[in-house]
Amino acid sequence: MIRYHASWILPISQPPIRDGWFAVDRGRVVALGAAGKRVLADGAQVIDLGDVAVMPGLVNAHTHLKLSYLRDEVPRVAVRHLGARRDAGAARAPGSQRS
């Protein structure tokens, strides 16, 4: 197990933790907390990351199906229909101009 220390830990379901740590075991975060509160007595290697903020990885879920491996799996009619709905919505938006 490795315990990392950082100036800030930004968990998903809790407020930011100043002067915090998180423990990683076999590639997974297994615990986290504020320095000086709960210290794991497991003999873990400690690595100080310094003056940084640690946060979960971000995932970009934006995609264009026609450019992905699903290119031939999505019927072209569905793709054209989705594009038409998008264009119709843009035409009705206040201040929007069609080119």
C-alpha positions as CSV (number, residue, x, y, z in Angstrom):
1,M,0.0,0.0,0.0
2,I,1.2,3.5,-0.8
3,R,-0.1,6.6,1.0
4,Y,0.2,9.9,-0.9
5,H,0.1,13.3,0.8
6,A,-1.0,16.5,-1.0
7,S,-1.9,20.1,-0.1
8,W,-5.4,19.5,-1.4
9,I,-7.5,16.4,-2.0
10,L,-10.7,17.0,-4.0
11,P,-12.9,13.9,-3.5
12,I,-16.2,13.5,-5.5
13,S,-18.6,13.0,-2.6
14,Q,-17.0,15.2,0.1
15,P,-15.8,18.8,0.5
16,P,-12.2,19.5,-0.4
17,I,-9.6,18.3,2.2
18,R,-6.7,20.6,2.9
19,D,-3.4,18.9,3.9
20,G,-4.8,15.5,3.0
21,W,-3.7,12.0,2.1
22,F,-5.1,9.1,0.2
23,A,-4.0,5.4,0.2
24,V,-3.7,3.3,-2.9
25,D,-3.7,-0.5,-2.7
26,R,-3.3,-2.6,-5.8
27,G,-4.2,0.3,-8.1
28,R,-7.3,1.4,-6.2
29,V,-7.9,4.3,-3.7
30,V,-8.9,2.6,-0.5
31,A,-8.9,5.4,2.0
32,L,-8.5,9.2,2.3
33,G,-8.5,11.8,5.1
34,A,-6.9,14.9,6.5
35,A,-3.3,14.7,7.8
36,G,-3.2,14.2,11.5
37,K,-6.7,12.7,11.7
38,R,-6.9,9.0,10.9
39,V,-3.5,7.6,10.1
40,L,-3.3,4.1,8.7
41,A,-0.9,2.0,10.8
42,D,-0.1,-0.4,8.1
43,G,3.5,0.4,7.3
44,A,2.6,1.9,4.0
45,Q,5.2,3.7,1.9
46,V,4.5,7.5,2.2
47,I,5.0,9.8,-0.8
48,D,4.7,13.5,-0.4
49,L,3.4,15.0,-3.7
50,G,4.0,18.6,-2.4
51,D,1.9,21.7,-3.1
52,V,-0.6,20.1,-5.5
53,A,-4.3,19.4,-5.7
54,V,-5.3,15.8,-6.4
55,M,-8.7,15.1,-8.0
56,P,-10.3,12.1,-9.8
57,G,-9.6,11.7,-13.5
58,L,-12.0,13.5,-15.8
59,V,-13.7,11.6,-18.7
60,N,-14.6,13.4,-21.9
61,A,-17.8,11.6,-22.9
62,H,-18.4,13.8,-26.0
63,T,-18.4,11.7,-29.1
64,H,-19.5,11.7,-32.8
65,L,-20.9,8.3,-33.5
66,K,-20.2,8.6,-37.2
67,L,-16.5,9.0,-36.4
68,S,-16.3,6.2,-33.9
69,Y,-16.1,2.4,-34.2
70,L,-20.0,2.5,-34.2
71,R,-19.9,4.2,-37.6
72,D,-21.7,1.4,-39.5
73,E,-23.7,0.2,-36.4
74,V,-26.0,3.3,-36.2
75,P,-28.4,3.6,-39.1
76,R,-27.8,6.7,-41.2
77,V,-31.5,7.6,-40.9
78,A,-31.1,8.0,-37.1
79,V,-28.0,10.1,-37.6
80,R,-29.8,12.4,-40.1
81,H,-32.8,12.6,-37.7
82,L,-30.7,13.7,-34.8
83,G,-29.0,16.3,-37.0
84,A,-32.3,17.7,-38.2
85,R,-33.6,18.0,-34.6
86,R,-30.4,19.9,-33.6
87,D,-30.7,22.2,-36.6
88,A,-34.4,22.9,-35.9
89,G,-33.6,23.7,-32.3
90,A,-30.9,26.1,-33.3
91,A,-33.2,27.9,-35.8
92,R,-35.7,28.6,-33.0
93,A,-33.1,29.8,-30.5
94,P,-33.4,33.6,-29.9
95,G,-30.6,35.5,-31.7
96,S,-29.4,32.4,-33.6
97,Q,-28.6,32.7,-37.3
98,R,-28.5,29.9,-39.9
99,S,-25.7,30.0,-42.3
